[in-house]
Amino acid sequence: MTGATTTGVEGLVRVDLAIEGMTCASCVARVEKRLGRVDGVTATVNLATERASALVPATLDAAALVAEVEKAGYGARVLHDDREEHAGGSGLDAEETRGNDRDSRRLVPRAIASAVLSVPIVLIAMVEPLHFAGWEWVSLVLAAPVVLWGGWPFHRSAAVTLRHGSTTMDTLVSLGTLTAFVWSLVVLLLGMGGHVYFEVAAVVTTFLLLGRLAEARSRRRAGKALRELAQASAREVSRLDESGRERRIPVALLAVGDRFVVRPGERIAADGRVVEGAAAVDASAMTGESAPVEVSAGDDVTAGTVAAGGTLVVGAERVGADTRVARLASLVEQAQLGKTRAQRLADRVSAIFVPVVIGLALATFAVWWLLAGDPAAAVSPAVAVLIVACPCALGLATPTALLVGTGGAAQRGILISGPDALERAGRIDTVVFDKTGTLTTGRMAITGTVAVPGVRVDDLLRLAAAAERGSEHPLGRAIAEAAPSDAVVAGFRAIAGFGVAAVVDGREVVVARASGGLAEVLASAVDEIRGRGATAVVVAIDGEAAGVIALSDPLRPDASEAIERVRALGAESVVLSGDHETTVRATVGSLGVLRAVGGVDPEGKAAEIVRLQGEGRTVAMVGDGVNDAAALATADLGIAMGGGSDIAREAADLTLLRPEPALVGDALRLSRRMLAVIRGNLFWAFAYNVAALPIAALGLLDPMIAGAAMAFSSVFVVLNSLRLRRF
């Protein structure tokens, strides 16, 4: 976490742990249960971030929590403790990042080798003409490294949890693949002439290993949002010493009361107050305001914002973990830790399913031995029970639907993070849109021009654009880009907080913010422009006001369609923005949204999301900037716009690869369809097991038929998933 925080509960402090070795929802429940056994401790465990956040008595040593987690068979270390004097920094430290990278890299060679070896195994087993003399031995040689080395992560996890008296999906995977492999090995070595299942063991291992690799990579990306958010702050700063000389230092050395210099294009290193100078500050990343804010001596500025068009001397008032951008990072992480992840159906029932299958197999063996009087006669039905219960279809139910659905979604410009996002997307009834950069283009543009009689609009724009050619101000750049010209410009000067002046083709041109003393035609134009939420800029030629240019952040072409598509899904739309209330209402008034709210800061957006959730709504947030990260993480479903910040994309559950808000409706509709397919897959996979197990136990199912039935269940799941291609 960024900065030490208090719990707000007397006698309790917060301790965050990094948990190692969790693979499924059963692991999460086990760690939570183990931590909850400690007197006075309440813990929440998050699989995606591999974290535990616990409220503990102030007298309890954090080492006791680590010991409890280790007793459950997992690794743990303390990331944050409120009682530590210097608790703070990013909860995603370098050691954790390296560990995640290491885990992912270890899976890559296993997945690649297993896939390469599984292809010939399947061909040899399934294609009759390839059944050459000794083909079973070749299958054994190829399958052994896949099952034993490639599947080692599953076997190791199953052994650890079994040692602590528990079972997970890894237990099913390990049990199923090893049973198929060992049975086949026994048949081959003893010359029993029965069917071998090397291809079953290899293919199951390979598919599930590929799924585990995708999971590991997703987990590695889980903390990237916080690292990117931390990078929104400056790395170095020009601090002024007592003599007024500048010295470049790391921002970590900046202290409250220090004065530092911010030049055009530099990020402000700390929250503070301007002591000298004037500039336009681009605060869009932090506040969502599309227009830059003019600041001068006495004005407050925020860390992470960027100065343009002037140099500032700032007195630092809040530094490091106390800055607004650092608190925003903390808010994002808290929201991620507190978010309830939808538990996978297969993992929810595995704790019951696995012991039942093992017990049924043992009972089948015992009963058949007693009835037949020969243990050899009991092997076949017992093995059939284990093979028919092999969780191939269970393991494929979600990955295949995700593979097909997300592949098709990507072609349509939609990136879906995983099944937990799908479950939340299926319940969305309210969609909150950020305005700037989401429903609007995020770039200032000329939306109208009024010239006094005798002055042509084209000439007015040409002279203004030429004068603004050297400007670093976003409004000036918008004017310069609107009417590029090769006019001769001399004497350019930027007047901080006012505008620019230059000599263009021998004429004195001034472009500045609208003020009083204008002719009636221009004054009324200024009033009309401001009334519709736009910014008015006056152009003076040779000392006389010649016209007014209106600039605003226009709606995207598909903004109206985006709201309509959301409405068609039975959901309502809300717009939040850091811009002025008048600007927001004027911009989105024609879209027919439920409510439009302006003047909302990043923390306010997250608070509004919480308020809507308090009304019983399931909320999706659509945003594109750093200022939206907290709201994206707080919402039930975060949707990031393409072309937005990396921070917003990493905090979101769905990402639109193109900056088209109309894709929001498509994303929600496709998510619901994918969720329906996944649920159908899981239902039929379980139904197959429930139906086949008693048949196998009665000895009516040969192991070979059991393997074929298991393969058919997998094929059914894949074919059902392929229906998503028609979306």
DAKA-V296726 format. One record per backbone hydrogen bond with DSSP energy under -1.0 kcal/mol. CO is the residue of the C=O (numbers start at 0). NH is the residue of the N-H. If there is no record, write none. Layout:
BEGIN
{{CO | NH} {CO | NH}}
END
This chain:
BEGIN
{{8 | 11} {10 | 57} {12 | 55} {13 | 81} {14 | 53} {15 | 78} {15 | 79} {16 | 51} {17 | 76} {19 | 74} {23 | 27} {24 | 28} {25 | 29} {26 | 30} {27 | 31} {28 | 32} {29 | 33} {30 | 34} {31 | 35} {34 | 37} {37 | 40} {41 | 54} {43 | 52} {45 | 50} {49 | 18} {50 | 45} {51 | 16} {52 | 43} {53 | 14} {54 | 41} {55 | 12} {56 | 59} {60 | 63} {61 | 65} {62 | 66} {63 | 67} {64 | 68} {65 | 69} {66 | 70} {67 | 71} {68 | 73} {69 | 72} {74 | 19} {76 | 17} {79 | 15} {80 | 83} {83 | 86} {90 | 92} {92 | 96} {93 | 97} {94 | 98} {95 | 99} {96 | 100} {97 | 101} {98 | 102} {99 | 103} {100 | 104} {101 | 105} {102 | 106} {103 | 107} {106 | 110} {107 | 111} {108 | 112} {109 | 113} {110 | 114} {111 | 115} {112 | 116} {113 | 117} {114 | 118} {116 | 120} {117 | 121} {118 | 122} {119 | 123} {120 | 124} {121 | 125} {122 | 126} {126 | 129} {127 | 130} {129 | 131} {131 | 134} {133 | 137} {134 | 138} {135 | 139} {136 | 140} {137 | 141} {138 | 142} {139 | 143} {142 | 146} {143 | 147} {144 | 148} {144 | 149} {145 | 150} {148 | 151} {150 | 154} {151 | 155} {152 | 156} {153 | 157} {154 | 158} {155 | 159} {156 | 160} {157 | 161} {158 | 162} {160 | 165} {161 | 164} {167 | 171} {168 | 172} {169 | 173} {170 | 174} {171 | 175} {172 | 176} {173 | 177} {174 | 178} {175 | 179} {176 | 180} {177 | 181} {178 | 182} {179 | 183} {180 | 184} {181 | 185} {182 | 186} {183 | 187} {184 | 188} {185 | 189} {186 | 191} {196 | 200} {197 | 201} {198 | 202} {199 | 203} {200 | 204} {201 | 205} {202 | 206} {203 | 207} {204 | 208} {205 | 209} {206 | 210} {207 | 211} {208 | 212} {209 | 213} {210 | 214} {211 | 215} {212 | 216} {213 | 217} {214 | 218} {215 | 219} {216 | 220} {220 | 223} {222 | 226} {223 | 227} {224 | 228} {225 | 229} {226 | 230} {228 | 231} {229 | 232} {234 | 250} {236 | 238} {236 | 248} {237 | 260} {238 | 246} {240 | 243} {244 | 240} {246 | 238} {248 | 236} {249 | 252} {250 | 253} {254 | 257} {257 | 315} {258 | 239} {259 | 313} {261 | 311} {262 | 265} {265 | 306} {267 | 303} {270 | 316} {270 | 317} {271 | 300} {272 | 314} {273 | 297} {275 | 312} {278 | 294} {279 | 307} {280 | 282} {280 | 292} {281 | 305} {282 | 285} {282 | 286} {292 | 280} {294 | 278} {295 | 298} {298 | 273} {300 | 271} {301 | 304} {304 | 267} {305 | 281} {306 | 264} {307 | 279} {311 | 261} {312 | 274} {312 | 275} {313 | 259} {314 | 272} {315 | 256} {317 | 270} {318 | 321} {319 | 322} {322 | 326} {323 | 327} {324 | 328} {325 | 329} {326 | 330} {327 | 331} {328 | 332} {329 | 333} {330 | 334} {331 | 335} {332 | 336} {333 | 337} {343 | 347} {344 | 348} {348 | 351} {348 | 352} {349 | 353} {351 | 355} {352 | 356} {353 | 357} {354 | 358} {355 | 359} {356 | 360} {357 | 361} {358 | 362} {359 | 363} {360 | 364} {361 | 365} {362 | 366} {363 | 367} {364 | 368} {365 | 369} {366 | 370} {367 | 371} {368 | 372} {377 | 381} {378 | 382} {379 | 383} {380 | 384} {381 | 385} {382 | 386} {383 | 387} {384 | 388} {386 | 389} {389 | 391} {390 | 394} {391 | 395} {392 | 396} {395 | 399} {397 | 401} {398 | 402} {399 | 403} {400 | 404} {401 | 405} {402 | 406} {403 | 407} {404 | 408} {405 | 409} {406 | 410} {408 | 413} {409 | 412} {412 | 656} {414 | 654} {417 | 421} {418 | 422} {419 | 423} {420 | 424} {421 | 425} {423 | 426} {424 | 427} {428 | 571} {429 | 619} {430 | 573} {431 | 621} {432 | 575} {434 | 437} {434 | 438} {434 | 439} {438 | 555} {444 | 551} {447 | 549} {449 | 547} {451 | 454} {455 | 459} {456 | 460} {457 | 461} {458 | 462} {459 | 463} {460 | 464} {461 | 465} {462 | 466} {463 | 467} {465 | 468} {467 | 470} {472 | 476} {473 | 477} {474 | 478} {475 | 479} {476 | 480} {477 | 481} {478 | 482} {487 | 504} {489 | 502} {492 | 500} {494 | 497} {494 | 498} {497 | 512} {498 | 494} {499 | 510} {500 | 492} {501 | 508} {502 | 489} {503 | 506} {506 | 503} {507 | 541} {508 | 501} {509 | 539} {510 | 499} {511 | 537} {518 | 522} {519 | 523} {520 | 524} {521 | 525} {522 | 526} {523 | 527} {524 | 528} {525 | 529} {526 | 530} {527 | 531} {528 | 533} {529 | 532} {534 | 550} {535 | 513} {536 | 548} {537 | 511} {538 | 545} {538 | 546} {539 | 509} {540 | 543} {543 | 540} {545 | 451} {546 | 538} {547 | 449} {548 | 536} {549 | 446} {549 | 447} {550 | 534} {551 | 444} {553 | 440} {555 | 558} {557 | 561} {558 | 562} {559 | 563} {560 | 564} {561 | 565} {562 | 566} {563 | 567} {565 | 570} {566 | 569} {571 | 430} {572 | 593} {573 | 432} {574 | 596} {575 | 434} {576 | 599} {578 | 598} {579 | 583} {580 | 584} {581 | 585} {582 | 586} {583 | 587} {584 | 588} {587 | 590} {594 | 574} {596 | 576} {600 | 604} {601 | 605} {602 | 606} {603 | 607} {604 | 608} {605 | 609} {606 | 610} {607 | 611} {608 | 612} {609 | 613} {611 | 616} {612 | 615} {617 | 428} {617 | 429} {618 | 635} {618 | 636} {619 | 431} {620 | 638} {621 | 433} {622 | 640} {623 | 644} {624 | 627} {625 | 628} {627 | 631} {628 | 632} {629 | 633} {630 | 634} {636 | 620} {637 | 652} {637 | 653} {638 | 622} {639 | 655} {640 | 643} {644 | 648} {645 | 649} {646 | 650} {652 | 416} {653 | 639} {654 | 414} {657 | 659} {659 | 662} {660 | 663} {662 | 666} {663 | 667} {664 | 668} {665 | 669} {666 | 670} {667 | 671} {668 | 672} {669 | 673} {670 | 674} {671 | 675} {672 | 676} {673 | 677} {674 | 678} {675 | 679} {676 | 680} {677 | 681} {678 | 682} {679 | 683} {680 | 684} {681 | 685} {682 | 686} {683 | 687} {684 | 688} {685 | 689} {686 | 690} {687 | 691} {688 | 692} {691 | 695} {692 | 696} {693 | 697} {694 | 699} {695 | 698} {701 | 705} {702 | 706} {703 | 707} {704 | 708} {705 | 709} {706 | 710} {707 | 711} {708 | 712} {709 | 713} {710 | 714} {711 | 715} {712 | 716} {713 | 717} {714 | 718} {715 | 719} {716 | 720} {717 | 721} {720 | 723} {721 | 724} {722 | 725} {723 | 726}}
END
